[in-house]
Amino acid sequence: MTEAELYTVYKGIYISNYFHTAQSLKYFNEFSFRPDDIIIATYPKSGTTWTQEIVPLIISGGDPASVETLPCWERVPFLEGTNASVYNLEDMPSPRVFSTHFLYDMMPPSFFEVKPRVINVMRNPKDVFTSAFHYSGMAAHMVNPGPQSEFLQKFLEGKVTYGSWFNHVKSWLNAEGNVMHISYEEMIMDLKDSVTRLALFLRKSLDEETIEKIADRCIFKNMKLNKMSNYSMFVPGHMDMTKSEFLRKGIAGDWKNQLTPAEAEYFDTVYKDKMKDVKYTFKWE
């Protein structure tokens, strides 16, 4: 199916009709935040599910029930998603944890008034592209990626769901308020240190043993076994995991196995142009 059939253009970007309705977007724009809310802001395929595993464990002091009793999309719901309005988010105990794939300037008015804490997770865009290419080929709500060269062009031009990676990352890097920036690569390199930093940002005091337990549980191969996080419980038939698992490899640098040398060089050229004014030092560079 085509973009016109599966996607809606909302504030200049493609969004999936499956995950977003006029009702859900209205609910999102009218949502009332609390000062102690926690938002996980990511461009798709940048470590969202991983962070949805780590943060509840930090908040609960390492209690495994925090990630074993609800699917990740319910324990850390997407505020702009179709199901947000039916989850009774107003009744969730504080601190509430939410996810969003929207850009900073797309957040609702209450967000800018209350200024809740935000964890902005970023990932090497070449790996984001690689993961998105596989995901688009197995998810029913996504337009089939087609030839890799064509999907690469769409990705670099932002003609994919949630728009341009470049615009998304820059929007959250320029965000005002209480924002922590962390990368997928930092979490890969030293998960224990990343958990420690996240706990500090979330003002949660954890002892060394608890931090180690959380880090061990959230190593990709261990998280992948959690049926509440690996999307094996998602809507039957919606994702064809015989083509690609939702939690696929969980590594950094897989783009080297995906992009041709010419594609990688072209990607670098576009990246340098789009990011030339960004001062932030990314861990993948």
N, C-alpha and C positions, 0 to 999 in steps of 0.2 A: 504494500500500500504506500501511497505517496505522503509527502509532508502535508498537503492540503487535507488529506483524509484523516491523518493521525494527530496532527498538531494544530494548535491555535497560536496566533501571534499575539503576545501579551506584552505591552510596554516595549515593543521592538525585538522581542526574542521568541523563539519557538518554545512552547510548553506542551506536554503531552495531554491530550484530551482524557486519557485514562486516569491520570493522577490529578487533574485539575478541572474543576467545573466553575461555572459562574458563581454558584453557591459557595464553593470552597474558597474562591478568591475574595468574595465579599466577607466571609468569615475571617480570613487572614487580614484583610485591610482594617477590620474593626476590632481586631484582637487587642485585649488589654494585658500588658506585661506587668510583672512584678519586679521590683528592684533586684531580687535574688534569683531571678530566672537565669538560666544558662543556655546560650545558643551555640550550636555547632554549625558553623557556616563553611560550606564546601562547594566547590565545583564538582559535578558528578565524577565518580571514579577516582577520588583523591584521598580516600581513607575514611569516608563517612561511617561505614559499618564498624570499622575498627574503633573509631572514637566513640561510637554509640555503645561499645563494649567496655571501654576503659573508664569513661566518665561515671556511669552508674556504680561501678565497682569502687571508684574513689569515694564517691559521695556516701556509699553504704559502709565504708570502712572495710571493704574487701568481702562483704557478704555475697556468696555466689548466687543466692536467691534473686539478687538484683538483676541478674542477666539470664536466669533460668526459668523464670515464671511468666515472662511476657516476650513475644517476638520483638526484635529490635525496633520495628516500625511502630510498635505501640508503646514501648518503654521510653523511646526518644522520638516522638512523632514529628513528621514534617508539617510545619505550621501551614504551609500553602497547599498541603495535600488534601485529596478528596475526603479522607477519613477523619481529618482533624476535628471537624465540627461534631462528630458523633462519639468522640472519645471522652467527652466531659472534662476537657482540659482545665476548666475553671475549678473542678473539684480535686485536681491533682495536688498532693501535698508539696510544700516547698522544701528544698529548691526544685523547681520543675526544670527538666532538660528537654530542649527542642532542637530540631534540625531545620536547616533551610538550604536550598540550592540557589536562592535568589541573590541578586546583587545587593550591596549595601543600600543604594538609593531606592531600592524597591521595597524596603521594609516599611511596615505600617507606621502611622503617626505616633502611636503609643511607644514604639521602640525608641524613637528619638527623644521622647519626653522622659522616659524612665531610665534609659541607658543600661540595660541588663548586661551581664558579662557575656563576652563572645570568644569562642575558641575558633580561630580561623585556620583551617588545615589546608595546606597547599601541597602540590605534587608536581614533579617534573612533567611538563605538558606532553612530552614525547611518550611517557608511560601512561599518561591520562588518555592520549589518543589510542594507544595500543589496547588498553583495557576497554575503552569505549567502542572500538572496532569489533572486538569479540562480543561485547554485551549487546550491541545493536543487531548482531546476527542471531541472537537467541531469545530476545525479548519481544513479545507480541505487540507491545505498545510502541515499539521503535520502528522507524523506517529502516528497511534493510540497507546495510551500508554500501552494498554494491562493490565494485572494484576498489581496492585499497587506495589507489591514486585519486579516485573521485572523492572518497570519504575524507582523505587527507585535505583536499582543497576545501571541502565544506567545513571541516573542523577549523582550519586556519582562518577561514572567512567568518566564522561564528554562525554558520548556517546549520546548526545542530541544536538540540534541546539545551536550554538555559544560555544560549548565545555564546559569545566569544570567551574563551578561557582567559585571554589577555585582559579583557574588560572586567571580568569577574574578579580576578586576582587583584588588579589595580584598585577596584572599588573598595575591597575590604582592607587593602594595605593603607588606603587613604581614610579609612573610617575613623571617626572620632569616638571617644568613650573608652570603656574598659575592655580592650581587645588584646588577646594573646595570639601571636602568630607562631605557628609551628608547622613543620613540613613532614610529610610521609617519610622522607629520607632520614630525618632526624630520629623518627620513631623506629625505623629499621636499624639504624646504626646503634642506638642505645635506648632501648625501650624503658629500662629501669630509670634512667635519667629523665626521660620524657614524662613518665608517670609522676616522678618527684616534682617536676616543674609544673605539671598540670594540677597536682594536688595543692601546691603552693598558691597558684593562681586562683584555685577554687576555695582557698582558705580552709582546707581540710588537713588537719594534723594526722599524719600516718607514721607509724613506726617502720623501721627498716624491714622487718619481717613481712609486714602487710604489703609494703611497696613491692617487695620481691615476689610475693604470691600473686599480686595483680599482674605484674609484668609477665610472669611465667604463664598465667592463665591466658593472657592476651597475645602471646606469641602466635603468629598466624596459624601454624599447624594445629595448635590447641583450640583456638577460637573457631576454626573451621569445623570442629567436631560438635560445637554447640548448635543443636537444631533450632534454637531460638534466634540464631544469628546467621546461619548459612543459607537462609531463604528456602530450605527444603519444605517449610510449612506454608509458603506463599500460595497464592491462588493456583490450583492445579491447572497445568497446561499453559500458564502464562509465560513461563520461562522454560525453554527447551535446554535442560542442562546436559543433554547428550551432545550438544554442540559446543557448549562452554559452561563451566561451572560459574555460579555467581561469584563465589570467592575462588578466584582462579589460581593465581600463583603467589600473590602477596610479596613480591620482590621489587627491588629497584633496578632499573636498567634493562628491563625486558624489551624495551624499544629497539635494542640492538639486534634482537632476533626477528624484529617485525619490519622495520624500515630499511629500504635499500640505501646504499651510500648516497645516491643522488637525492632521495627523499629526505634523508637526515640533513644533508647540506642545505636543501631548500627550506626545511623547517628552521634551521639555525638562522638563515637569512631573514626570514619573517620575524622570528623571535627577537633578534637584535634590533630590528626596526621598531617593532611594537613596544619593546620594553626599554628603549634607550633612555627614557626619562625616569625610570624607576631606580631609586637609590638603595632599596632593600637588597641585602646579600642573601641569595638563595643557597641552600646547602647542596643543591645538585649541580651548581656551576663550578 
